[in-house]
Amino acid sequence: MRILVLAPQPPVTSRMPGSPRLFQFARHLAKQHELFLLHFPAASDASTPNAHEPLVGQTFREIVPLPPLPPARWRYRQLHRLARAPHFLTRFSHPGEHRRIRRLVAERAQRHAVDLVYLDDLSMLQYVPDAPALPLVVDVCDSVSLEHLQRARHARRLRDKLRWRLEARTAARHEALAGRRSQRLIAITEVDAAALRRVCPEYKVTVVPNGVDTEYFHPSDAALVPGRVVFTGVMGFGPNEDAVLHFCQEILPRVRSRCPDVQFWAVGSDAAPRLLELGKQPGVHVTGAVPDVRPYVWSAAAYVSPLRLGTGMKNKVLAALSMRRPVVATRASLHGLDVRHGEELLVADSPQDFADCLIRILEDRELARQLARRGHERVTERYSWQASAAQLAAVLEAAAR
């Protein structure tokens, strides 16, 4: 089968910042199918320092970068607002570029005589021409409308609450359009799938979970640094930025009341100025982009995931468990993960509960070792990229038929 893949950014491997979902799926699909990739450039060089990673080049038969979008003109920004379009839609904000990209997609689909178009994000639907009709599968991953509703719930100002609710409504319309135009929508978790099923027929939504690269994210004998607490991720991503701010403002002071020597490390690229300011505080370290996040996690006495926003399965939690580190996480960090509080990790949502759980791990090293061991066993047994890729292949083959 010949598959045209459209992605909003270059695929990233396990050793690069971001989600390796597309790359892991593609490397398994490429064993039996031919893949052709069109993608936008990365948001910043820091996000994908190895955008031309050899493994990516070996996976796809052809890789064509799409032209980057310039800043929108004032007139087109107003048209976008009047149309109440979701933030990712470029039909109104960049009409010329939008038409050119659609022509490029149609030309590549015809040149390679593809059997199916696979979209690695809801935002790429707008670039698929209506005709000639090709089987279409959209990997929505995380429900955009659900994430915006979460932002509305956590927003403090009425203006922000209204803005995010409006964004959720427009995103839901686009998710419904994806349901009408495609053979299948794919979500990472049942939580996201339930949100999608509210706007499109249930039979069109399939859950294909993430996995973990256990060969790369392996345990290490590196020495632990007492009191070191680590969180990883692309810090320019809204939910990650919110998690760091929330942890430093609401949780860390409570932990220091019992563990005054605790050191918090926020490890990842694209940190906004207000996160960099946090890094000036005693005991808070904001690293920016690093060549390898694993040494930071290996040296951590505890890994934390204080996410309040976002949906989908969190690769960062899978990776930390795979590296045999004790984890404290919110329920929002664990969508789609079959892990249990007190068995493989500790789960807490309120700032005080989260702080209490983290203090337990920092003070009770035997508890930390037991959680780390059981967490590692759980993810290595249950979360395989190969199994998820095989599930995706079956979906794609059925859609092409």
Secondary structure, 3 states (H helix, E strand, C coil): CEEEEEECCCCCCCCCCCCCHHHHHHHHHCCCCEEEEEECCCCCCCCCCCCCCHHHHHHCCEEEECCCCCCCCHHHHHHHHHCCCCCCCCCCCCHHHHHHHHHHHHHHHHHCCCCEEEECCHHHHHHCCCCCCCCEEEEEECCHHHHHHHHHHHCCCHHHHHHHHHHHHHHHHHHHHHHHHCCEEEECCHHHHHHHHCCCCHHHEEECCCCCCCCCCCCCCCCCEEEEEEEECCCCCHHHHHHHHHHHHHHHHHHHCCCCCCEEEEEECCCCHHHHHHCCCCCEEECECCCCCHHHHHCEEEEEECCCCCCCCCHHHHHHHHCCCCEEECHHHCCCCCCCECCCEEECCCHHHHHHHHHHHHHCHHHHHHHHHHHHHHHHHHCCHHHHHHHHHHHHHHHHC
